[in-house]
Amino acid sequence: MPKKKQTDPYVCPTCGVRVEKPVKTWQLVSPLPDAYGRITITVMGSFECPNGHKWKAVVSKIRAGGSSVEIEGKKGVKKIGEEKEEEENRGEVIELDLSDLDEEE
């Protein structure tokens, strides 16, 4: 049976009690960048509710690379720095007409 995706990591999945902060946190760095060349750093947390239940959950995600940083946490997604459009990173476009190539021969 697959686990249900929990929206708030600070709420106990067993009894529903809200916890203030995680007992322990650590970072996981993705080995491969995404399509935009950004590295994802996932901040995990180990939680314990007053009733004795323990669980692990994602606290936040940070996507860093290029000229921008994107932080995804419990308050939403925050972008620092602007991403440049693909047109700026694209090289010079050279257009050739096939009829011009036939005339030179």
MIGU-696574 format. One record per residue: chain; z negated, x negated, y negated of N, C-alpha, C, O in turn. Coordinates in nm, 2 decimals, always signed. Layout:
N
NODE_c_n_up_n_east_n_north_ca_up_ca_east_ca_north_c_up_c_east_c_north_o_up_o_east_o_north
NODE_A_Z_X_Y_Z_X_Y_Z_X_Y_Z_X_Y
...
***
This chain:
105
NODE_c_n_up_n_east_n_north_ca_up_ca_east_ca_north_c_up_c_east_c_north_o_up_o_east_o_north
NODE_A_+0.00_-0.08_+0.12_+0.00_+0.00_+0.00_+0.00_-0.09_-0.12_-0.09_-0.17_-0.14
NODE_A_+0.10_-0.07_-0.22_+0.10_-0.16_-0.34_+0.00_-0.12_-0.44_-0.05_+0.00_-0.44
NODE_A_-0.05_-0.22_-0.51_-0.14_-0.19_-0.62_-0.08_-0.12_-0.73_+0.04_-0.14_-0.76
NODE_A_-0.16_-0.04_-0.80_-0.11_+0.03_-0.92_-0.12_-0.07_-1.04_-0.22_-0.14_-1.05
NODE_A_-0.02_-0.06_-1.13_-0.02_-0.15_-1.24_-0.12_-0.10_-1.34_-0.11_+0.02_-1.39
NODE_A_-0.22_-0.18_-1.38_-0.32_-0.14_-1.47_-0.28_-0.18_-1.61_-0.24_-0.29_-1.64
NODE_A_-0.30_-0.08_-1.71_-0.25_-0.11_-1.84_-0.36_-0.19_-1.92_-0.32_-0.28_-2.00
NODE_A_-0.48_-0.17_-1.90_-0.59_-0.24_-1.98_-0.66_-0.33_-1.88_-0.73_-0.28_-1.79
NODE_A_-0.65_-0.46_-1.90_-0.72_-0.55_-1.80_-0.87_-0.55_-1.82_-0.94_-0.60_-1.73
NODE_A_-0.93_-0.50_-1.92_-1.07_-0.50_-1.95_-1.14_-0.38_-1.88_-1.27_-0.37_-1.89
NODE_A_-1.07_-0.29_-1.82_-1.13_-0.18_-1.75_-1.14_-0.20_-1.60_-1.04_-0.24_-1.54
NODE_A_-1.25_-0.18_-1.54_-1.27_-0.20_-1.40_-1.18_-0.11_-1.32_-1.19_+0.02_-1.34
NODE_A_-1.10_-0.16_-1.22_-1.01_-0.07_-1.15_-1.09_+0.02_-1.05_-1.03_+0.12_-1.00
NODE_A_-1.21_-0.02_-1.01_-1.29_+0.05_-0.91_-1.37_+0.17_-0.98_-1.36_+0.28_-0.93
NODE_A_-1.45_+0.13_-1.08_-1.54_+0.23_-1.13_-1.50_+0.28_-1.28_-1.55_+0.38_-1.32
NODE_A_-1.41_+0.21_-1.35_-1.36_+0.25_-1.48_-1.45_+0.21_-1.59_-1.43_+0.26_-1.70
NODE_A_-1.54_+0.12_-1.57_-1.63_+0.07_-1.68_-1.55_-0.04_-1.76_-1.49_-0.12_-1.70
NODE_A_-1.57_-0.03_-1.89_-1.50_-0.13_-1.98_-1.59_-0.25_-2.00_-1.71_-0.24_-2.02
NODE_A_-1.53_-0.37_-1.99_-1.60_-0.50_-2.00_-1.56_-0.56_-2.13_-1.44_-0.55_-2.17
NODE_A_-1.65_-0.63_-2.20_-1.62_-0.69_-2.33_-1.52_-0.81_-2.32_-1.43_-0.81_-2.40
NODE_A_-1.55_-0.91_-2.23_-1.47_-1.02_-2.22_-1.47_-1.08_-2.08_-1.56_-1.05_-2.00
NODE_A_-1.37_-1.16_-2.05_-1.36_-1.21_-1.91_-1.47_-1.32_-1.89_-1.51_-1.39_-1.98
NODE_A_-1.51_-1.34_-1.76_-1.61_-1.44_-1.73_-1.54_-1.58_-1.74_-1.60_-1.67_-1.78
NODE_A_-1.42_-1.59_-1.69_-1.35_-1.71_-1.69_-1.20_-1.69_-1.72_-1.14_-1.59_-1.68
NODE_A_-1.13_-1.78_-1.80_-0.99_-1.77_-1.83_-0.92_-1.90_-1.79_-0.98_-2.01_-1.79
NODE_A_-0.79_-1.89_-1.75_-0.71_-2.01_-1.72_-0.57_-1.98_-1.76_-0.53_-1.86_-1.77
NODE_A_-0.48_-2.08_-1.77_-0.34_-2.06_-1.80_-0.25_-2.10_-1.69_-0.28_-2.19_-1.61
NODE_A_-0.15_-2.02_-1.67_-0.04_-2.05_-1.58_+0.09_-2.07_-1.66_+0.13_-1.98_-1.74
NODE_A_+0.16_-2.18_-1.63_+0.28_-2.21_-1.70_+0.40_-2.19_-1.61_+0.40_-2.24_-1.50
NODE_A_+0.50_-2.11_-1.65_+0.61_-2.09_-1.57_+0.69_-2.21_-1.55_+0.71_-2.29_-1.65
NODE_A_+0.74_-2.24_-1.43_+0.82_-2.36_-1.41_+0.96_-2.35_-1.47_+1.03_-2.46_-1.49
NODE_A_+1.02_-2.23_-1.49_+1.15_-2.22_-1.53_+1.15_-2.14_-1.66_+1.08_-2.04_-1.68
NODE_A_+1.24_-2.17_-1.76_+1.25_-2.10_-1.88_+1.32_-1.97_-1.86_+1.40_-1.95_-1.76
NODE_A_+1.31_-1.87_-1.96_+1.38_-1.75_-1.95_+1.52_-1.77_-2.00_+1.57_-1.88_-2.03
NODE_A_+1.60_-1.66_-2.02_+1.74_-1.67_-2.07_+1.75_-1.73_-2.21_+1.86_-1.78_-2.24
NODE_A_+1.65_-1.72_-2.29_+1.65_-1.77_-2.43_+1.59_-1.91_-2.44_+1.58_-1.97_-2.54
NODE_A_+1.56_-1.97_-2.32_+1.50_-2.11_-2.32_+1.36_-2.12_-2.35_+1.31_-2.23_-2.38
NODE_A_+1.29_-2.01_-2.35_+1.14_-2.01_-2.38_+1.06_-2.02_-2.25_+1.10_-1.97_-2.14
NODE_A_+0.95_-2.10_-2.26_+0.86_-2.11_-2.15_+0.75_-2.01_-2.16_+0.70_-1.99_-2.27
NODE_A_+0.71_-1.94_-2.05_+0.61_-1.84_-2.06_+0.48_-1.90_-2.01_+0.47_-1.95_-1.90
NODE_A_+0.38_-1.88_-2.09_+0.24_-1.92_-2.05_+0.16_-1.79_-2.04_+0.14_-1.72_-2.13
NODE_A_+0.11_-1.77_-1.92_+0.03_-1.65_-1.89_-0.12_-1.69_-1.88_-0.16_-1.78_-1.81
NODE_A_-0.20_-1.62_-1.96_-0.34_-1.64_-1.97_-0.41_-1.53_-1.87_-0.40_-1.41_-1.90
NODE_A_-0.47_-1.58_-1.76_-0.53_-1.50_-1.67_-0.68_-1.50_-1.69_-0.74_-1.59_-1.75
NODE_A_-0.75_-1.39_-1.65_-0.89_-1.38_-1.66_-0.96_-1.32_-1.54_-0.90_-1.24_-1.47
NODE_A_-1.08_-1.37_-1.51_-1.16_-1.32_-1.40_-1.27_-1.23_-1.47_-1.35_-1.28_-1.55
NODE_A_-1.28_-1.11_-1.42_-1.37_-1.01_-1.48_-1.48_-0.97_-1.38_-1.46_-0.98_-1.26
NODE_A_-1.59_-0.93_-1.43_-1.70_-0.87_-1.35_-1.77_-0.76_-1.43_-1.81_-0.78_-1.54
NODE_A_-1.77_-0.64_-1.36_-1.84_-0.53_-1.43_-1.99_-0.53_-1.40_-2.03_-0.59_-1.31
NODE_A_-2.07_-0.45_-1.47_-2.21_-0.45_-1.45_-2.25_-0.39_-1.31_-2.36_-0.42_-1.26
NODE_A_-2.16_-0.32_-1.25_-2.18_-0.26_-1.12_-2.16_-0.36_-1.00_-2.18_-0.33_-0.89
NODE_A_-2.11_-0.48_-1.04_-2.09_-0.58_-0.94_-1.95_-0.60_-0.89_-1.92_-0.68_-0.80
NODE_A_-1.85_-0.52_-0.94_-1.71_-0.53_-0.89_-1.65_-0.65_-0.97_-1.67_-0.67_-1.09
NODE_A_-1.56_-0.72_-0.90_-1.49_-0.84_-0.96_-1.34_-0.81_-0.94_-1.29_-0.76_-0.84
NODE_A_-1.26_-0.86_-1.05_-1.12_-0.85_-1.04_-1.05_-0.95_-1.13_-1.12_-1.01_-1.22
NODE_A_-0.93_-0.98_-1.11_-0.85_-1.07_-1.19_-0.73_-0.99_-1.26_-0.68_-0.90_-1.20
NODE_A_-0.70_-1.03_-1.38_-0.59_-0.96_-1.45_-0.53_-1.05_-1.56_-0.59_-1.16_-1.59
NODE_A_-0.42_-1.02_-1.60_-0.35_-1.09_-1.71_-0.41_-1.05_-1.84_-0.42_-0.93_-1.88
NODE_A_-0.46_-1.15_-1.92_-0.52_-1.13_-2.05_-0.41_-1.12_-2.16_-0.41_-1.03_-2.24
NODE_A_-0.32_-1.22_-2.15_-0.21_-1.22_-2.25_-0.10_-1.31_-2.20_-0.12_-1.39_-2.10
NODE_A_+0.02_-1.30_-2.27_+0.13_-1.39_-2.23_+0.19_-1.45_-2.36_+0.19_-1.38_-2.47
NODE_A_+0.22_-1.58_-2.35_+0.28_-1.65_-2.47_+0.41_-1.70_-2.43_+0.42_-1.77_-2.33
NODE_A_+0.51_-1.67_-2.51_+0.65_-1.72_-2.48_+0.68_-1.81_-2.60_+0.70_-1.77_-2.71
NODE_A_+0.69_-1.95_-2.56_+0.71_-2.05_-2.67_+0.84_-2.12_-2.64_+0.87_-2.15_-2.52
NODE_A_+0.91_-2.15_-2.74_+1.04_-2.23_-2.72_+1.13_-2.21_-2.84_+1.13_-2.10_-2.90
NODE_A_+1.22_-2.30_-2.87_+1.31_-2.29_-2.98_+1.24_-2.29_-3.11_+1.15_-2.37_-3.13
NODE_A_+1.27_-2.19_-3.19_+1.20_-2.19_-3.32_+1.10_-2.07_-3.34_+1.05_-2.05_-3.45
NODE_A_+1.07_-2.00_-3.23_+0.98_-1.89_-3.24_+0.88_-1.89_-3.12_+0.90_-1.95_-3.02
NODE_A_+0.77_-1.82_-3.15_+0.66_-1.80_-3.05_+0.63_-1.65_-3.04_+0.62_-1.59_-3.15
NODE_A_+0.63_-1.59_-2.92_+0.60_-1.45_-2.90_+0.47_-1.44_-2.82_+0.46_-1.49_-2.71
NODE_A_+0.37_-1.37_-2.88_+0.24_-1.35_-2.82_+0.23_-1.20_-2.78_+0.24_-1.12_-2.86
NODE_A_+0.20_-1.18_-2.65_+0.19_-1.04_-2.60_+0.05_-1.03_-2.55_+0.01_-1.09_-2.45
NODE_A_-0.03_-0.95_-2.61_-0.17_-0.93_-2.57_-0.21_-0.78_-2.58_-0.12_-0.69_-2.57
NODE_A_-0.34_-0.76_-2.58_-0.38_-0.62_-2.58_-0.35_-0.54_-2.71_-0.35_-0.42_-2.71
NODE_A_-0.33_-0.62_-2.82_-0.30_-0.55_-2.95_-0.15_-0.53_-2.97_-0.10_-0.48_-3.07
NODE_A_-0.07_-0.57_-2.87_+0.08_-0.56_-2.88_+0.15_-0.69_-2.88_+0.09_-0.79_-2.84
NODE_A_+0.28_-0.69_-2.92_+0.36_-0.81_-2.92_+0.37_-0.86_-3.07_+0.40_-0.78_-3.16
NODE_A_+0.34_-0.99_-3.09_+0.35_-1.05_-3.22_+0.44_-1.16_-3.21_+0.43_-1.25_-3.13
NODE_A_+0.54_-1.17_-3.31_+0.64_-1.28_-3.31_+0.61_-1.36_-3.43_+0.59_-1.32_-3.54
NODE_A_+0.61_-1.50_-3.40_+0.59_-1.59_-3.51_+0.71_-1.68_-3.52_+0.76_-1.73_-3.42
NODE_A_+0.78_-1.68_-3.63_+0.90_-1.75_-3.65_+1.02_-1.66_-3.62_+1.00_-1.57_-3.54
NODE_A_+1.13_-1.68_-3.68_+1.25_-1.60_-3.65_+1.34_-1.66_-3.56_+1.36_-1.79_-3.56
NODE_A_+1.40_-1.58_-3.47_+1.51_-1.63_-3.38_+1.64_-1.63_-3.46_+1.67_-1.54_-3.53
NODE_A_+1.71_-1.74_-3.44_+1.85_-1.75_-3.50_+1.94_-1.67_-3.42_+1.93_-1.65_-3.30
NODE_A_+2.05_-1.62_-3.49_+2.15_-1.54_-3.41_+2.23_-1.64_-3.33_+2.24_-1.76_-3.36
NODE_A_+2.30_-1.58_-3.23_+2.38_-1.66_-3.14_+2.50_-1.72_-3.22_+2.55_-1.82_-3.18
NODE_A_+2.55_-1.65_-3.32_+2.66_-1.70_-3.40_+2.63_-1.84_-3.46_+2.72_-1.92_-3.47
NODE_A_+2.51_-1.86_-3.51_+2.48_-1.99_-3.57_+2.48_-2.10_-3.47_+2.52_-2.21_-3.50
NODE_A_+2.43_-2.08_-3.35_+2.43_-2.18_-3.25_+2.56_-2.21_-3.18_+2.58_-2.31_-3.11
NODE_A_+2.66_-2.12_-3.20_+2.79_-2.13_-3.14_+2.87_-2.23_-3.21_+2.86_-2.24_-3.33
NODE_A_+2.95_-2.31_-3.13_+3.03_-2.41_-3.19_+3.15_-2.35_-3.26_+3.17_-2.23_-3.28
NODE_A_+3.24_-2.44_-3.32_+3.36_-2.40_-3.39_+3.46_-2.33_-3.29_+3.48_-2.39_-3.19
NODE_A_+3.51_-2.22_-3.34_+3.61_-2.15_-3.25_+3.75_-2.19_-3.30_+3.79_-2.18_-3.41
NODE_A_+3.83_-2.24_-3.20_+3.97_-2.27_-3.22_+4.06_-2.17_-3.15_+4.05_-2.16_-3.03
NODE_A_+4.15_-2.11_-3.23_+4.24_-2.01_-3.17_+4.38_-2.07_-3.16_+4.43_-2.13_-3.26
NODE_A_+4.44_-2.05_-3.04_+4.57_-2.10_-3.02_+4.66_-1.99_-2.99_+4.62_-1.90_-2.91
NODE_A_+4.79_-1.99_-3.04_+4.88_-1.89_-3.00_+4.98_-1.95_-2.90_+5.03_-2.07_-2.92
NODE_A_+5.00_-1.89_-2.79_+5.08_-1.94_-2.68_+5.23_-1.96_-2.72_+5.30_-2.05_-2.67
NODE_A_+5.28_-1.89_-2.82_+5.41_-1.91_-2.87_+5.43_-2.04_-2.94_+5.54_-2.10_-2.94
NODE_A_+5.32_-2.09_-3.01_+5.33_-2.22_-3.07_+5.34_-2.33_-2.97_+5.41_-2.43_-3.00
NODE_A_+5.28_-2.32_-2.85_+5.29_-2.42_-2.75_+5.43_-2.43_-2.69_+5.48_-2.54_-2.66
NODE_A_+5.50_-2.31_-2.68_+5.63_-2.31_-2.62_+5.74_-2.38_-2.72_+5.83_-2.44_-2.67
NODE_A_+5.72_-2.36_-2.85_+5.81_-2.42_-2.95_+5.81_-2.57_-2.95_+5.91_-2.63_-2.98
NODE_A_+5.69_-2.63_-2.93_+5.68_-2.78_-2.93_+5.76_-2.84_-2.82_+5.80_-2.96_-2.84
NODE_A_+5.77_-2.78_-2.71_+5.84_-2.84_-2.59_+5.98_-2.85_-2.61_+6.06_-2.89_-2.53
***
